[in-house]
Structures are given as C-alpha cells and as structure tokens.
Amino acid sequence: MDTPFSTIAVVGLGTMGTGIAEVLARAGREVIGIDIDDAAARQAVASLEASTARAVRRERMTQEERRDALARFRTFSDLQAAAEAELVIEVVPETYEIKQQLFRELDAIVSPTAVLATGTNALSVTRLAAESQHPERVLGLHFFNPAPAMKLVEVVSSVLTAPPAVEAVTALAKELGKEPVAVGDRPGFVADGLLFGYLNQAAAMYEANYASREDIDAAMKLGCGLPMGPLALLDLIGIDTARTVLEAMYSASHDRLHAPAPVLGQLAAAGLTGRKSGRGFYTYAEPGSQSVVPDALTPAGDAGAGAGRTVRSVGVAGSGTMASGIAEVFAKAGYDVVLAARSQEKADTAKARIAKSLERSVAKGRLTAGARDETLARITAAGSLDSFAGVDLAVEAVAEDLLVKQQLFATLDKVCRPGAVLATTTSSLPVVSIARATSRPEDVIGMHFFNPAPAMKLVEVVRTVLTADDVHATVREVCGKVRKHPVDCGDRAGFIVNALLFPYLNNAIKMVEEHYASLDDIDAAMKLGGGYPMGPFELLDVVGLDVSLAIEKVLHSEFRDPGLAPAPLLEHLVAAGCLGRKTGRGFREYARR
C-alpha cells in the first residue's frame, strides 16, 4: 500500500470526474479517464483543454506545463483500461447497484494491491467495500465541486479499510494541494451531513410558503455571508442528487430533519432537477446554464405593496451595540434620530459609541469629516422614552426578554403619536405577543437587523396576522432608503436565518458528541467544502453559547421536533459558564483581554 499512485484511473467523466482528472493531471499523475459514453469522454478532454488554456492566460501555468498535463490524460470506454492503475476513483451514478457492479468488475481487472476509492457522498462505503474481494483496499475519497477549486477532500474509511490505504490516499490529497479530513463511514460524512439537513429545511420552508425562494436565498447570503442561497445551491447540486443523499441520511439517522421535503420528490419526478435540466427552484436560460431567467414566480418588485406612511424621524430605544448601530444606520441615511436609553448617561454613552464608529469610517476613507458631523448632528440622545412623542417610526433594541419588550411597547403605546410605526428587533420572540401589549397591534412589526447593523445588509421584516398592510409597506420602503435588503417572513420562531442556521449548528455539536469528527475537522470541512466564512464552532463561540442555547430552545418549543432539541453538550457548557469568546472559553479557549 506504499504506492506513489503515479497512474490513477477515474471512472465516470461527468462534471466531478472531469474535475478530479484535471487536478490529477495538473499534479503530474498519469490519468486514465473511463466512461462508457464517448461524448462524455470527448467533453472531458475539451473541458481540460479549455481550463488549462485559461490557466495559461492567467499565468498560472506555462504552455509546456499545459501540453504535459493534456498528454497525461487519456480517455477510454472500456473498464479494462484501468488494469495498470494503482488507484481507481469512481464517480459513477449514485446507486448501490451501479457502484457495486463496478467494484466487482474492478476486482477482476486491477492489481490486488491497487486502492479502490468511491466518490460517493451518500452511500455506505462499508456496503460497497463488502462487494469487493479485497474490502481492505476500498475507501471513500469525496472531492467537492468544482474539484480544481475546492480544497476539501474527505477521506472515508470503513471498519474494513486497511490503515496503509488511508495513509497513502491522505498523502496523495496533500500532494494535490488539498486539505484532507479523515471521517468515518456514515451518510453525508461531515460537510454534506451538515449541509444537506440545512438545505432540506430551506426546501421545506419554501414548500410551506413561509417565504419566497428569493427571500430565503437572500437571507442566508446576506445574514450569514454564504456564497449561495440554499435553494440556488440545491439547483446547482441537482435536486434528484440531493434527494438521494437525504434518503440515505434519513435511513441511517431516522431524524425528521433529514426526511426529504416532499417538494424535492415532486420536482425530481417532474424532471425539474435544477441547473442541469434548465429548471428547478429557479428557471435557467437553458439546461446547464447558471443564468436565472424570470418565470411565473419571479417577484414583480414592490409594485403591489401599496403606499406606506411618511417617515421623517426615527426613535431607537436601547443603549447597547445593536441600538447604537441601528441609530447610526438611520442617521447616515438622513433621518432625524432620537436615541433613548434608561438614563441620560447611558444615552450619551451610546451616542459616543456611534461617534467612534463614524470616526473609524473617516479614518478608512469611507466617510468624509463633514458627513460624520452631519450624521452626529441628526442624533439626539435622550434619557426617557417621552422623547419619542413626535417620531414616525420607533425601533426597540433592548434585551431579548419578552416581558421587558412588552413593558417597553406598553410605554411606546402611550408615548408615540397615533399612526407611528412600532418595530421590534427581536430575533426569536413572537412579535404578535409584543404587539398585543399595545392598543394598536396593527401598527407593530418586526425589523430584525443583524449585527453589526451598519455593515450587515439584511433586515428580516416580520409581519404578524394583525400587522396593517401600510405598516409593512412603510418598513420595506424605509429599508430601501437606509440601503438594507428587506426579506419578508411570517411571525414564527427563528424567522428565516435563525430557523435554518441554528439546527445546522446544533447538528455540528451532535457530531462532536458522537465522536464522529473533531471541532477542527468540522470547522475546516464547512469552510473548505461549503464556502462558509466561519466553521460552526467558530461561529457558536462568537454568537455566544448562551444565546445559541436560548434560540435552540425557542425553536424546539415552537416546532416540537425531536431533532431540534438542544445538544446536551451545549447545555453543559452553558451551565459551566463557558459561553464563548466573551468568557474566554466556549468550544475553544481564548486569550483573556
């Protein structure tokens, strides 16, 4: 098993197989590409020619290196061509029947010392290995799409796999410039095991008509910094493929979060499998295109939103980071702002925080000194909510406690003029329960800003069953004027972002509890394999484990799904006072400031 893998066969020359072949050929390996479809083989050669030509134009390789790489890639339609390979990587269709038959045939073709790797991301490597006469040489080698660009490779060993085979393949991955992560054999492994549960919940959210496809995708891109929204990603992966992965995950976990959303089956049965077919959740210019074109579900803008109320002045209640950030956002946009806290001293401190933030923007060249002074002049610090008497929009950003917010809204009800819009920034509490603390619940709406408010573009606009249409229209219009992207959602726990984000974070914790993978490997897998800006444990420590636990409890309480129950490890860390960066210890330890 100490082979250097100088000759490698790739069986299946679809998008993934072609990408893997390119990585290997450019790294100096002799690559035998095998596909029963001659057209697929020709397309693979053309793809490699095009990608290497681009690399030459961008000065990432020389013409000589390109010629050598192309010469190292040979294509065949007969599996017998794999006879000389020291490693075979299969990326054939994701079914047991096809893969098992392939492994049985390879046993009669390749050397007994050759390693056989499956590229599956959904099927049991152990079950596939059991079909081989030499199960000790079978393992999983899961690249991510596009293979030339994505750094992550999951190296999957079964209980039958010989350690030297794993070591040899891991060494190869490193030589290819990849980041190998060792994982055990279970459906989805690490990255897809976390990713597909999240994608499934997004599909279910869309199916329930809770939010539009555009708003779901925009919320996760703008609220979490993800490179793609979940529904667009499902279209890219292939809806039929995603359903296959989820079926395999559900059969192993019996977790309802993995039970494929019915809409996935309906779309797949109709042949609407995403980009490859030209239509999935979105409609594309043609099969294989990434260009989305308008269809019957495309929003017509705010043409039908109706007229909103006039907003010239805004009151912001609170003295913390979020309140200061929201006040800064409105003042920068030209609104007169009253920033009210429980005391004049707290209000002055909050305004001073805004002054420091604006000063940083001036130092970075993002704001002129004149604009800084004009913004600050628009903000009035006040020690009482009585100062909200003349505002057109009142926004609360106080503690995430229902009783506290209800008391504040009862006060706003008395202080604010008739017709003023009252908005809560809650991220997890029922907006209607806050609205009922007033005599005018039709004027109350949710405006969930994300932290830091000046930088984050997303605002979740949460209307209750009592919210007036013109209040909703007003808030959407105001969001546009302060250069935020509003997404509409109903009044249920987690809204869009937290309802999709926190079950994913909770499942990552469960992986660690089950000793399936380490914190570092899981974080690396999601950053390198999913394009996430932060791994789940990095993010949990930043958000705060106590905050995360509170949101998990709210989600579990509302949806009553056993899969949403907070992971015991999260509860234990919170009970121990390990709350993340703010306490110096969470899932990791941090240097005290």
HUUR-V801660 format. One record per helix or strand. SS is the DSSP state (H for helix, E for strand). FROM is the first residue (numbers start at 1). LEN is the number of residues. Records with the same first field share a line. If there is no record, write none. Layout:
BEGIN
SS->FROM-LEN ; FROM-LEN
END
This chain:
BEGIN
E->7-5 ; 30-5 ; 73-4 ; 87-4 ; 115-4 ; 138-6 ; 152-6 ; 179-6 ; 274-1 ; 279-1 ; 283-2 ; 292-2 ; 313-5 ; 336-5 ; 379-4 ; 393-4 ; 421-4 ; 444-6 ; 458-6 ; 485-6 ; 580-1 ; 585-1 ; 589-1
H->15-12 ; 38-20 ; 63-9 ; 79-6 ; 96-12 ; 125-5 ; 135-3 ; 163-13 ; 191-17 ; 213-12 ; 230-8 ; 239-15 ; 256-3 ; 262-8 ; 275-3 ; 321-12 ; 344-20 ; 369-9 ; 385-4 ; 402-14 ; 431-5 ; 441-3 ; 469-13 ; 497-17 ; 519-12 ; 536-8 ; 545-15 ; 562-3 ; 568-8 ; 581-3
END
